[in-house]
Amino acid sequence: MSASTVCRAPFARLFQQTASRQTQSRCLHTFRTRPSPFRQNLTSRARKPNQQNRKASTIQNARGLFREYPISISLAGVAILVGSFAVIWANHVYQDYIIKSFHKYPEPVAVKLRRALYYTNSDLQPKEALKYYRQALQIAEEIGMDPFSDEIMGVKIQIASMFENIELYSKAIQVLEILRRDSLKWMEELGGLEHNKLKRTQVLQKCVGISIKLGELYSNPVIYNRDMAENRLVWAVETVLKERQRRDTLKVNEEAEGSWLSDSEIGAAMEALAHTYEESSQHHLATPLFLQALSLHGASTCHSVVLMNNLASSLAQQSPRAAAAAQQFAQSQTVTEQPAQPPITRETMIANAQTWAQKALDVAAQIKPPHRNEECDMGCAVALHNLGEFAEMNGNLAEAGKKYREAVSLAKAVGFLEGVENSEARLAQLKI
């Protein structure tokens, strides 16, 4: 959590009003006599030549200095401009980073958090940062801040983020697991109270996000606890679907309970779980999740191109029986149901995968700047590579070689080095 995601209390501003000094009284008061218009006019006329000469002299001196020291004078001018910009920028950073970012925290807590973030972002010293984070949480508890408010939960998430950045993944998991456990306990004991409806939504959203992050951390090669990763991600996906169903059934008033996760956020949770299933070769479970994520995300963005490629890859790698069940499974409200359906042939399964890969290319072709980004370009290279693999699965080596060469050409054009390596490797293995 950077200073942009943590809110803090503004600095107290002290304005001191300087009393005007009274002039000391004098025994004699003298007043200057106002000159006559004629005399004033003569005086002003007499001064004009001197002022003009002084102004001309200044300009001439400046030109002379520039002719004699052109480089030094230019550098001095640049230095003045840079210094002025630095002063303006420093004030902007101070107002936005220091003042606005801390306005939701009491000043005693904000003071400790500023020090903690300094040792997190500017001068990385994890021990010092952790010391100030703990002091901030202790002060917050003493003054009665809500431990399940966005502000305090945000501090704890920031601590986990710091541990992750310094590759102490087990520590990051420990912090998030404790936060998740305490939040779920609060949900069970107090979440159902009438006056906690809005807060319940906020805490539940945090729990979903924490669970998704835990799934990512458990999947890290350093930890690699596949079962725990799947457990946390399954819980997250089932929770967002159950909560949406509850709201639709009860026609929940969002003004009273707050808004729930958006379609794209729910789709992101499903996509994360789908990747976990892919890593364990459970493609029959990954496929419906990719399909649901695509339906929630929409089919006209660059990320939809990525999802279509993932869907095509999962379809091609699963067993025919599992592929037949995928569509019905995608419509279920939980990720544990596995409805049965008559099996289909492997040829049909590969044909479905080819359809999705081609659709990824078609969608990407319709997306123009500024909406087009590197996901579209890389997605096209991946789609061409996938089409080559699907053709190879069907025994059409000539078509496979053609698609691999197209993939290499496009990957080189967009700077996608991994795509170049993968497609060249497959092309080298073809026996044409």
Order of alpha helices (4+ residues) and beta strands (2+ residues): alpha-alpha-alpha-alpha-alpha-alpha-alpha-alpha-alpha-alpha-alpha-alpha-alpha-alpha-alpha-alpha-alpha
